[in-house]
């Protein structure tokens, strides 16, 4: 049967096989899809499509792969019939009409897929993961390209070769013999048109889809226990020396280098500070791609996590993935035993779940920053300068490459909201405003340099440097009051974002206070931290109340 408008002399409509897959390294986390269109009669690869999606869930990525595969098939022949083969039991059963689509975010994606071809032209079939390697490889290529800040390109894809197909070669499947055509063969405009730039606007991270009935052997659904473990926001980022930059809290010597408390230099009550050197300590990790078993970059968690190692060892039986051979399973098992030995006692229990991770971003420069002036919440509320906007763009690009941020919360002040907006546009996220993240109110000192404050209010300044309870002249906010406010804000946000990675766009005093509280350090430690404009820090909070400082004053993205 041919579709409307088909040539009756052209014979029967063509039949395509669409194989699609999607994955999320974190669920939600950095995600991508892959899809391949095959000639049902010959098995020839006709088109490939893949795209990095930013931060979404595994199920969203699978549906996006389905839509891309169907569209690629339609571009080849709008009158064709299509047999979809996927290893996602959820998608297959929902699109076949046997399972209800309960999650509101899945309904529009399913509707979009159903509209590509007329009703009755597409059938769905579940296949084991090992038979979906081509689409799986494409999805991983897209995620890897996104992690590098690049687009997936059909010209550089090796997915067809990696799955054992070569020119003229055939691999028998239940869908018939397939003939491969080499790297990127037959892709054409159908696949090239669906490549995507990392960090492009995407829907906000979706919650996990409610558990659906599951058939034996089904994979890739939200019920997968690996889905709850997300990648750390400090992915591939180390602690680096700070650049010359600026920022509020903590008393600091002026141009003459006046000492701070206990003979040390103050650290940042003004918009502008000198550079300090720092040791470099970078670490890398990996996360199991939910629903596919392929490993990808992810941030380290605080301390050994035997449960995560076990999942990585057992996450996949597919050739070419972790856990596919007896030797690799044995090695992974030994690693787990070693981790358990190291972890007991001293480390928290392995079943605490993923932490709430706060990536702390100080806003970009304002016109007051290079002038080294106090700039709190009680002053002129300056916006970013041109240099500050450029810094925000750079940090946005860096966070897009890491792909771990799932939500953004900002202080209500103009400079933080502007910084957050630039990042949010790149990540495809919305910005929530939290008043508790605002900067300290510096009272009558707002807009003044440290030297000017010393000249005009020497007694008040000395008291402020000596006690966290002292307020700036004119009824500003003490560091003790700021600390109490930040602690309350932290508790609210940890409860609201348990197990997720959140970008908090704030100011020097609140960010230093997050770090101070996580370390259990005294208030005077604020004077011993350097925090640059547009720098990144990170703290993770576990279910048992423990905190782990992951990163501090990273400015590598600005270089």
N, C-alpha and C positions, 0 to 999 in steps of 0.2 A: 504493500500500500504506500502510495506516495503522498506527500503533504500538499497543502494548497499551493497552487502555482507551479507544481512540478511538471516537467515535460513527460507526457504519457509515453513518448517514444524512447525515453531514456532508460527504461527497464526498472527493476526493483531499486528501492532506496538503499543507499549504502548503510552498513552497520559498523558502528564504532564501539570500541571498549574504552571506557574512561577509568583510569585508576587514579585515585586521589588520596592524599594524606595531609595531615597537619600536626604540628607539635608545638609545645610551649615549654621552655626550660624554666619551670617554676610554677606554672598553672595557677594564677596567671604569671607570666614572665615573658622574656623575649621569645617571640613566636614567628613561625613561618609556615607556608604551605607548599606543596608540590603536587602537580597533576600531569598526567601523560595521556595522550589520545593515541590509541592503537587501531589499526585496521583489523576488524574482527576476522577477516578471511585469511590474512597473511601474517598477522602479528607485527606488521611493520610499525615503527614509531613514526607518527605523523606530526605530532606537536607536543611540546613541553611547556609548562608554565610553572613559575615559582615566584614567591614574593616574601620579603620580610615584612611583618605586620606590626612591629613594635611590641608593646606589652598587652597581650590578650590571653584568654584561656585556651586550653587544648581543644575544647569543643568548638570554639569560634574558629580556630585555625583549621580544623577539619572541615567545617562547613564552607569556609572561604576557599579551601582547596577544591571542594566539590563544585562550587559555583564557577571557579576559574576553568576547571576541566570541561564542564558543560558548555561554557561560552566558547572555549577553543574548538570543541567539536562542532558547534553551530557555525562558526566562521568557516570551517572546512566544508560543511554541507548542512544547510538549515533543514533539509528534508530527510536527514539520516535518522535511523533509530540508534539508540545508545544503551549499552549495558554498563552500568556503573559497578565497579568492584572496589570495595573499601574494607579496611580492617577495623573500622569503627562500627561496632554493633549498634551504638546509639544512633548514629546518622542513618545507617541502613534501615533500621527498624522504624525510625521516625519518618523517613522519606517514603517508606513502603506503606505507611499508614497503619502499621500494627501497634506502634507505641504513640501515646499522646506526647505532644511537645509542651512540657510544663513550664519551662523557663522562658520568661518574656523576651530575653535577648536572642533566643534561638528561633523564635517564630518568624521574625522578618527575614532571617537568613534562609530558613527553609522555604519561605514563600518566594524569595528571590530565585532559589534553585529551581523551584517548580515552574517558574515562568519562562525559563530559557527555551524549553521545547514544549510543544503542545501536550496535553494530558495523554497518557498511554504510549508515548514515544520513548519513555525512559523506564528501564527496570533496574532494580538494585539487588546486589549480591554481596554477602559478607565473605571475606577471604581471610585466611590466617595472615599474620603480620609478615611471615617469611615470604609470602607470595606478593607482597606489595612493596618490594624493595626499591623499585624504580621511583615511585612517588615519594617514598620515605627519604631516599637519597636527595631528591630535589628539594624537599622541605628543609633538610639539614644544610644543604648548600645555601639556601636562602637565609637561614638563621646565621650561618657562619659569615656570609657576606654582610649581613646587617651588623654583626658584632665588629666588623672591620670598618663600618661606616660606608659600605659600598652597596651598589645594586647587584642583584643576581643577574648574570648574563648567560643566555643560552650558548653563546660562543665559547664559554669557558667551562661549561658543565661536563662532568664525566659520569653523570648518573646512569646513562645508557650503557656505558662501558662497565661501570662498577657492578651492574646487575647481570653481567655475563653475556650481554648481547653484543654482537659485532657484525660488521657488514656481511650479509649473506648467512649469518648464523641463525639457528633456530633453537628455541627452548620450549619444550612442550608444557602446556598448562591445560587446565580444564576449559579454558576459553579458546583453545586452538593453538596452532603453532605460531610463533612470533619470529619475525625477521628483524634484527636490529640494523640500524643504518649508521652507527658510529656516533661520535660525540656531537650533540646538538642537531642531529640529523632531522630534517623535516620540520623543524620548529617554525620557521617563517615568522610572519607578523603576528600570528595567533598567540605565540608564546612571548615574543618580544614586547608586545603591547601590554602585557600584564606584569612587567617587572616594576618594583616599587622602591623608592628611596627610603632608607632607614629613617625613623623618626617622623615620617609623614603622619598627618593627623589620622588618628584611629579612635574607635570607641574606647571609653575608659575601661580599665580592667574589670572583667565580669566576675561575679561570684561563681563558685562551682555549681554546675547544674545539679539539681536534686537527683538522687539515685533513681535510675530507671530499672525495670526488670532486666536481668542480664542472662544471656544464654552462655553455656559453658564455652570457654575459649574466647569470649568477647574481650576486646582490649580497647584502650583509649578512652573509656568513659570516665565521667567524674568520680565514679566509685573507686577508681584506681587509688590505692593508698599512697602511691608516690606523688599524687597530685597536690597534696597539702604542703609539700616542702618546697619553699621558694628559694631563689638565688639571693645571695647577699648583695646589698647595694654597694658594697665596697669592692665589687668585682674587679680584679686585676689592678687595683689601685694601692699604692704603697704610701708610707709616710715620708713626706719629702720636706726639704728645707723651705721655709717661707720666703716669699719675695718681699721686696720693699713694698709696704702697703700700709693700710690704715684701719682705724676703727675705734669706736667707743670702748667701753668699760676699762676700768682699772687705771690707776694713776700712772702717769708717765712723765719722765723728765722732759723738759723743753729742749730747745736747740743747744742749750749749754750742758745738757746731760745730767740734770739734777737727779740724785738717787731717789728711789722709791723706798718703801718700808724695808726694814732690816737690811739696809744698805744695797738692796737690789734695785734694778730699774723697774719703773712702772711699765705696764704693758698695754695701754690702749684706750685710755679714756677719751682720746682725741681722734679725729678723722685723719690718721696718718701716722705711720710708725716706721722705724728703721728695720732693716732685714736682719734675720737671724739665720744661722745655719742649722740644718737638721739632718739626721741620719736617714738614709733611704732603706726602707724595708718593704719590699713588695712580695705578694703571695698570690698564687693562682689556685683555682680549684676547678671542679667540674660538677655538673648537675645532670641527672638522668633526664632525658627528654621524655616527658610523660606520653605514654601511648606509643612510643616507638623504640625506646631502649637505647637510642644513640646518645652519646655523651657530648656535652658542649660546655663552654666556659661558664663558670659561676663563681661567686665569691665564697671564701672560706667562712665557716661558722666558728663561733668561739669555742674552742676545745674539740676533742675528738667526738664524732657522732656515730657510734657503732651502727645505729639503725639505718642511717643514710648509706653507710658503706655496704650494709647487707643488701639494701635495695639496689644499689649500683651493681653488685655482684650477681643478683638474680633477676635484674630488670628485663632481660631480653634473651631470647634464644635464637635470634636472627643472626645469620652469618654476618661477620664483619662488625658486630656490636659487642659491647662489654658483656662478658659472661658466656660467650658462645663456645668456648673451648674448655676442656677439662682442666688444662694447665692454668688458664686465667681464673677459673673458678676457685681452684686450690689456692692460688696466690691471693685472691680477694678474701678467701676465708681466713687465711693466715693474717692478713692485714686487720680483719675484724677482731680476731683473737688478741692481736697485739694492742689494738686500740682499747679494747675492754680492760686489758691489764693496766695500761697507762691511765685510763680514765677512772680507775677505782683505787683508793678514794681520791677526792680532790676536785674532780669535775662533776658537774651536775648530772642527774640521771638522763639517759638518752631519749626518754619519752616526753620531754617537755614541749616538743613541737617546735615549729619555726618561730623565731623571735619577731617581735615588732622592731624593725630597723629604721631608725631616723637618720636620714642623710641630711646633714645640717649645712645649708648654703648661706654664706653671708652675701648680702646684696652687692651689686657692683658699685663702682665709684660714683660719688656725687661731686658737684663743684666744691664742696667743703673738704673732701678727702685729701687732696694734695696740699690744702692749706692747714691741715692738722688741727681742725677745730672740733670742739665738742658738738655732737649732733645726735640728740636723743629724740624722745617722743614729745618733748615740750617745746621744740623750736620751730623752725620755718618749714619743716617737712619737705626737704629738697627732693627733686627727681634725679634720675640718673643723668650723668654727663654723657657725652659721646663716647668717652673711654669706657664708662660703666656699661653702656649698652653693648659695646663690642665685647666686653668681658662676659656679659650675660649670654651673648650668642655663642661664645666659645664653650662656656660651661654647658649650654644646652646641647651642643654637638657632642661633647664628651659623654653626657648622660644618655644621649640617644644611642651612642655606640655601646655603652654598658647594658642598656636595656632593662634595668632592674627596677626602676621607679614605677610604682603603681598608683600613687596619689600625690597631690601637691597641696600643702597648706602654707599660708604666708601670713606674716605680720600685716596689720592694716595700713602701715605707713607707705607713702608713695614709692619710695625707692625699692622696697621689698615686693610690693605688688607689681611694679614694672618688671623687675627681675624675674619674678615667678611667671608673669605673663609671657615673656620671651621663651622661657623654658617650656611652659605648658603648650605653646603653639607648636614647638618642635616635637614634643612627645605625644600630642593629641590627647591631653588630659585637661580637666577643669581645675580651677584654683579655688580652694576653700580658704576663708580668712579666719584667723584665730587671734583675738586681741591679746591673749597671754604671751604671744611671741614678739610683742612690740619692744622697742628699746627702752632702756632706763630714761626717766625724765631727769635731765641735768639742771633743772631750775634756771637760775640766773646765769649759769655758765654756758647755756646754749649759744652756739655761734662763736665762742671765744676760744683762743688758743690756750694751751696749758700755761704758758708764760703770762698771758694776760690774766688768767684766773689767779695765779700766784701773786701777781702784783696787786690785784684789786681785793682779793679775799684770802689773804694768807692763812688766817686762823681757821677759817672754814675748810680750806683745802687740806691743812695739816690734820684736822680732825677726821676728814673723809679718808685720808690715806691711812689713818691709824685704826679705824673701827668700821666694820661693815654696817653698823647701825647708824652711822652719821649720814646726814642728808646734805646734798649740795645746797649752796646758798639759795634762799628764796623758796624753800619747801619742795625741792626735788625729791627723787626716790632714792632711798638707800640701797646698798647692795643686798642687805638682809631682806628688804621688801621685794626686791627683784627676784631673789632666790626663792622666796615663798611662792611668788606668782608663777615662776617657771616650773617649780616642783608640782604645783597643782595642774598646770597645763600639761606637763609630761604625763601625769597619771591619767588625765582624760584622754589624751591621744593614744597612749599605750592600750587602754581599754577599747578605744574605737577602732584601732588598726592592728589588733593582735594578729601576728603571723604575716604581716604585710610590710612592704618597704615604702616609706613615705619620705618625700622631700619636704623639709621644713625650711622655708626661706625667711631668715631672721637677721639679727644684728649681733654685734660683738658680745655685748653683755649676756644676752640669753644663751648664745651658743657656748660661750665659755662656761656658763652656769650649768648647762646640760652636761658638759664634760666633767666639771668639778664634782657635781653630784654623783655621776656614774663612778668616779674614782674614789669617792668618799674623802675628797681633799678639803682642807680648810678654806675659808673665804679668801685669805690672802693669796691663795694660788692663782686667783684671777689676775694678779699683778705680774705673774710669771709665765703667762701664755701670750704668744703672738698670734694674731688672727688677721689675715689679709682680706682685702676686698675680693669677692667672688671666689673665696676658698671653700673647699669641701671638707667636712668632718663627718664622722658617723659613729653612732652608738646603737647597740642592739640591746633589747630588753626581753628577758625570758620570763616564762610563766611563773617561775619560783621567786621572782622579784630581783634576780641578779641582772647586772648590766655589764656590757663589754664594750670598751672603746675600740673601735675598729680603725679609725682614721682621724687625723687632725691636721688642719691647715694645709690641705693638698692644693697646690696651685699649678700642678704640672700641665693642666689643660690650657693655661694662659700663655705658655711659652711657645 
